[in-house]
């Protein structure tokens, strides 16, 4: 699952488990793809917002963002607003709902929340605006 809240991932996990039981099968592994930025500055937050611009109006993703409480941004994107206007409307709260952005401990807490919600694997998508190659994010999240 790409760019979902922890609560949405938990619901997807539960729905997969129910469907798998009904089919007499094991549930497939569930992977969460999560953009991540270590102590993001303005450039990193702008990169996260630009990434989300690509998704907020798209079928399926838009409904996910509506479910998360961001109906106005979805309406703006689907209404034909210029991508810069959509980017400007993306709040820090929206970024924090579907991305990991913060200190090392906050990122690790976010990973733990996705795992507790049912993610078997978590694919980190490092933000590179302030972190060339995502090295700092990957180092901060490496197993200790």
C-alpha positions, -999 to 999 in steps of 0.1 A, spaced: 0 0 0 14 33 -10 8 65 9 -18 55 35 -25 64 71 -17 39 98 -55 36 105 -62 29 68 -34 3 67 -50 -14 97 -83 -16 80 -67 -30 48 -49 -56 68 -81 -67 85 -100 -68 52 -72 -89 36 -73 -113 66 -111 -117 63 -110 -122 25 -81 -147 28 -100 -167 55 -131 -168 33 -110 -181 4 -93 -207 26 -59 -191 20 -32 -173 40 -33 -135 37 -7 -122 14 21 -101 29 13 -64 32 39 -38 24 35 -1 33 54 24 11 61 54 32 79 86 22 103 96 50 124 127 59 147 130 89 142 164 106 128 179 74 135 215 66 115 236 42 130 220 11 122 185 23 86 194 33 82 210 -1 94 178 -18 69 158 3 41 181 -7 51 179 -44 50 141 -42 15 142 -27 2 165 -55 6 136 -78 -18 115 -57 -45 136 -40 -67 138 -70 -62 103 -85 -90 77 -83 -85 55 -52 -59 78 -37 -84 107 -36 -109 86 -17 -82 76 7 -74 113 13 -111 121 17 -113 93 43 -84 108 61 -102 142 63 -87 161 33 -118 164 11 -111 201 3 -76 193 -12 -90 164 -32 -118 187 -46 -92 213 -54 -70 188 -73 -100 172 -91 -114 206 -99 -85 213 -122 -64 236 -100 -29 242 -110 -5 218 -93 12 247 -75 -22 256 -60 -27 220 -49 8 219 -34 2 251 -15 -30 236 0 -11 205 13 -7 210 50 19 197 74 -9 177 90 -16 160 57 21 152 52 24 139 87 -7 117 82 8 97 53 46 103 56 72 99 82 88 133 89 106 141 121 134 131 144 150 97 144 128 86 173 97 100 156 105 81 124 111 49 144 78 54 162 61 58 129 76 26 116 64 8 147 29 22 142 28 8 106 41 -25 118 15 -27 146 -12 -19 121 -3 -50 101 25 -41 77 47 -71 71 72 -49 53 77 -12 52 94 3 22 110 36 30 110 62 2 136 87 14 132 124 7 164 137 -9 159 175 -8 181 179 23 195 144 23 215 134 -7 205 98 -17 184 95 15 215 84 34 206 101 67 171 86 67 183 51 59 211 53 85 186 66 111 163 38 104 188 10 101 184 -18 126 205 -12 157 
